Amino acid sequence: MGRWLTSAVVVLLVIFAANQFATEWEAFRSSAYPTGSAIDFPHYYVAAKLAGSAHPSQHPLYYATRENKEAVLDRIAPDTEWNQVAHQNGLGDTLHFSAPPIVATLLVPLGRLPYQLAFMVWRVLTDLFFFLAIWICLKLCQALSPATLLICTLAGFAFQPFALTLEKGQFGALLLLTWSAGVLFAEKKQDVLSALMLALATIVKLTPLLAIGVFLVRRRWKWLAFYALWMVLLMGIGVWHLGWQNHRLYLSKLSTLSCGVPGPYNYSLCGLVQNTYYRTILSYSQTPAQTPSGLCVFNKALGFAIYLIVLWFLRSKNRRGDIVWDMVVMSLITLLISPFTWRHYYVLEILPLMFVWFLLKAGRFSRPAWVLTVAIICTLVAGTRYPDYLQNHLTNGPMRVLLVGALPISALILMATLLFAYNTEPRLHG
């Protein structure tokens, strides 16, 4: 029976992978990949082009913005070198580049390919990253088997944040892979590899930097030293390749982004608080140029307080030092207290969702009926976009805020469930 099931799963996964690749190949051959500002890959591609050009430090990757709204949501002016490069490669005006300069350096090989081929390669790599991440997540949940791998793969590829990641050419799958691999290596006390993976996660989305708090609480000094070393090395490569000026511009960009913005696209607690403040979902034209200073300070204080409370709770409840549980909780924190979290980054929520489902089955939660209800609701809210679609057809402001806020609220409930209902007795190692 075991060999039969394994063979059947392998055959089904091969069929699934072949069809997934065939879809990408047909889109590539028909030039069906979009090139406009509605997706994100074009500005990563232009950054890779500039980083791969002669004298890359002389080409700016960032452009100054005076407004919070402009920095997050607007496009770069058409009369810039940036958009000249975009237009030369058949692209429209693109969004601002907001990743660290080292990301552009790492993407240089894609920039040497024609745009359509580069996008296809990136989407195929995203599929591969995501499959590997699912495999690692199952290992972390002690639930890896042929049947669970097949079920989670099929369900994962239908998970809406991943579909959005694939559609826009974003980094959600890579974030999940680097985070989950970092947790797996940390559990195995392979600090060099763990620190490298989480350093890579940090350059994909800055808030994985918050994982430092967990390793401080656990007194994992070796891990912390290697994390600092990897970050210095990655940033050093970026400075060597792209120069100090691009890094100064990047730090200025971070300052502009630090208060977030309201609207239908910010799924962090910061976005929820701002939407609640305005009591409706503002359109782009209605969004204020700058976040009120008091509101900005309140959001930063709220995020800092939640972070400290969670770290205190992890230390006081998890005295046995289950680093997996610590980091599963922290994965939700990195999404929730960021100034701005796009929906596609909720691919990272797959890890805590799988953890709750599989550890609930293993009997590791108190009040299992309640936890099962939470798991069902949180999976449905994260995995579909129906609340978002519905709010577009409503005029009641508070109801629209609630519908857009359903995703961060569900993540907050999921985190509370992990904190209060999980039994932190010693994990079994198979």
Secondary structure, 3 states (H helix, E strand, C coil): CHHHHHHHHHHHHHHHHHHHHHHHHHHHHCCCCCCCCCCCHHHHHHHHHHHCCCCHHHCCCCCCCCCHHHHHHCECCCCCHHHHHHHHCCCCCCECCCCCHHHHHHCHHHHCCCHHHHHHHHHHHHHHHHHHHHHHHHHHCCCCCHHHHHHHHHHHHHCHHHHHHHHHCCCHHHHHHHHHHHHHHHHCCCHHHHHHHHHHHHHHCCHHHHHHHHHHHCCCHHHHHHHHHHHHHHHHHHHHHHHHHHHHHHHHHHHHHCCCCCCCCCCCHHHHHHHHHHCCCCCCCCCCCCCCHHHHHHHHHHHHHHHHHHHHHHHHHCCCCCHHHHHHHHHHHHHHCCCCCCHHHHHHHHHHHHHHHHHHHCCCECCHHHHHHHHHHHHHHHHCCHHHHHHCCCCCHHHHHHHHHHHHHHHHHHHHHHHHHECCCCCCCC
